[in-house]
Amino acid sequence: MQGHPSSSSRISTPRVHPLVLALAAAFASGAHAEEAVYSIAPTVTVVGQTPLPGLEQPLSHIAAPVQTSTARDIEQSMALDISAFMNRRLNGVHVNETQNNPFQPDVNYRGFTASPLLGTPQGLSVYFDGVRINQPFGDVVSWDLIPRSAIASMNMMPGSNPLFGLNTLGGALAIQTKEGRTHAGTSVQVSGGSYGRRAVEFEHGGFNDQGLEWFITANHFHENGWRTNSPSDLRQVFGKFGWQDARTDLDLSVAYADNRMNGNGLQEKRLLEQDYSSIYTQPDITKNRSLFLNLTGKHSLSDRALLSGNVYYRKITGSTYNGDINESALENSIYQPNSDERDALAAAGYSGFPTSGANAANTPFPYWRCLANTLLADEPNEKCSGLINRSRTDQENFGLAGQLSVAGELAGRKNLFIIGAGYDQSNLHFQQSGQYGYINPDRSVTPVDAWADGSQNAGEGEVALDSRVSLNGRTRTVSVFATDTLSLNQHWHATVSGRYNRSTLKNRDNLNPGGGTDSLDGNHSFNRFNPAVGITFTPSRSWNAYAGYNEGSRTPTAIELGCANPENPCKLPNAMAGDPPLKQVVTKTWDLGLRGQLNAASRWNLGIFRSTSHDDILFVADEQLGYGYFKNFGKTRRQGVEAGASTALGALSLAFNYTWLDATYRSAEEVGGTGNSTNEEGPGLEGTIDIKKGDRIPLIPRHLFKASADYRFTPAFSMGADLVAVSGSYARGNENNQHQPDGTYYLGSGRSGGYAVMNLSARYTMTRNVQVFGQINNLFDREYASGAQLGSTAFSASGGVLARPFGQVNGDYPQVGSTFYAPGAPRTLWVGVRYSL
């Protein structure tokens, strides 16, 4: 078990930032100053310290810059879902649209990620009514499974708060849902707009004198999508049914979702410049179906003691169907069928194939040879330019948790003590397969009857690709946690917290059972105690200071443990291999800041933070094309400054947030250099690059700025605008920050540029029951990219398959490397009407 650092351990002392000195001076001066007189009616915000309901604390007693939002905030923003809302309004949050579907973003907070993509290092935990909804396989978060209309409030808890359990490295998002007593009434909302978007949303809540309450919401969303072949269909239902009396409150929540999304991913630089809506390959379909049951309860033992807990069950079935490039074919000749292959095609009843004079120069889509080699069972991995990757994941997780909150006195001082425990278990089955095919002129992939299962012949010196995976996994986690907040006096409040986690993971390989080099079988266990301490100082009603230190951890996931052997690399998401265990990631965070109110309507905050991750897990490239393995990385660090303010001036409401974020590697490492001009093998070849201490982590911008304004012209009519401005960041694959394009072997800068996007909204209340609204996103129709990645391109500027564009170099054929971008959506408009009772 890992605990506090031993006496031999050392924590590096950071250089003193000028802001640190300013904040420290504010602490010291405030300690001796008399409270000034302000004409303030202070607003007291209370926050739960754990995911479960309990006795809450005033925000001024929490040693962290917690951000709170309500259903009204989300509704007024007109954001499509909570990921879009956080991107617009929460400090320190930005998104990478790697999948390029509005419901599949990578949400980043302080440089840590909650993503729906397997293999992405996850660093944020997400809770839904006290249940952690990071999925067992990969700790991913499917944002499409969270219904926006069910959310009553949410808190963004910064730092490595151990009370929020595993995966809380950079922060935790705690979501609470609506109840019939607090959200009584009925409403129906219909909206529609650009790119075939149409949506219907229904809400109903109520209660009676017998203590019963109920709330239900359902929605159906469809759009064609602004990119080629990118429709989405979402169907979500949520219900909560409860009973309460003076001392007891019970609620049963039921959520169901059945969604189909097309996320066509990144696009290569030249093709994007020719057609902003174009896609690289297609299709890229994700289906998610989820059932969620959660029984929560709380009972007041006395006026100062509250017992609370929950029991939950969740079943998720996800599948993917992706058309991709078969990179192995790019290293081989793409000439058309020879005589034997033509005979095989004719015998199978095919016609129209070339009989003479066809070669790679004049026939860029050699699908006939792919078909012929399928018939002959001869090297489809060399002759078929496309690959269909399929996966299916069945996950079932359940658990229970309970806690006791006691408010009282300790040594004559006010004290709040919370203690609890939890148990979580997940069972999963993951299947994956690959089917060869050929690329069509529209860059779709047509499959043929040949499978990437290792049974096909390979070329000389090559190994036939086997992308099959069939894995059963079981994870069990037991945790015990406690926190105590002691009011030293009316100004000073100190908090000590801790959580002990023990996780066991059991993998069983259905294709290669019994252990060994090629087997996924394995038993792994991880345990750790994570501590936290904090102190707050409130010398007056107008401002408050805080300082805190906390530690959080995450265990390696099944997909990482299944791909961690440098002697047996894998190609994600196409395969995994049996591997040695990885260490769990541990992040240590410091927070220091000030916050306050100038008057009843004006708030401000200013703070600094530093999070250092030890044994971070990265994907390291191998010499084979596109292959690699996960390994523990020494240290990474994310630090920054956060500032924000909001006010109301009559009918005008204003708010802004700014984050300066410095995310760097703190250890040297060698990683894959596909598409990077500095790779060690030479121009256009597949090699590695060296990361050195101080290099910036890709996809994390240094500056984030957000502003919003709302103006009520009349009691019935209001308008709002918000601005999101993000500075540029390095592309994934440019971890050494040294890539330089040469216009021949390498195209694109290796980074995405900064951008600013403005959104405009309006509301008009026609009658007491009817409201109409409209929204314009990306008002000025900016073309921008929220992220980028380096890689080899398979297509020429005209869109044809590009194989062997250069001569042979030491037995290898160089490829064209390029920068791939995640394009942002163009201007979109939609309008709607809401009828409420």
Beta strands, then each sheet from edge to edge (+ up, - down):
strand 1: 46-47
strand 2: 57-58
strand 3: 67-70
strand 4: 93-96
strand 5: 106-109
strand 6: 112-114
strand 7: 124-128
strand 8: 131-132
strand 9: 151-158
strand 10: 171-177
strand 11: 185-193
strand 12: 197-207
strand 13: 212-223
strand 14: 232-244
strand 15: 248-262
strand 16: 267-268
strand 17: 284-302
strand 18: 305-325
strand 19: 386-410
strand 20: 413-439
strand 21: 445-451
strand 22: 469-487
strand 23: 492-509
strand 24: 522-540
strand 25: 543-554
strand 26: 585-599
strand 27: 602-621
strand 28: 628-649
strand 29: 652-665
strand 30: 669-672
strand 31: 688-691
strand 32: 703-712
strand 33: 717-726
strand 34: 729-730
strand 35: 751-752
strand 36: 755-765
strand 37: 770-777
strand 38: 785-792
strand 39: 817-823
strand 40: 828-836
sheet 1: 1+ 2-
sheet 2: 3+ 9- 10+ 7+ 8-
sheet 3: 4+ 5- 6+
sheet 4: 21+ 20- 19+ 18- 17+ 15- 14+ 13- 12+ 11- 40+ 37- 36+ 33- 32+ 29- 28+ 27- 26+ 25- 24+ 23- 22+
sheet 5: 16+ 39- 38+
sheet 6: 30+ 31-
sheet 7: 34+ 35-
end
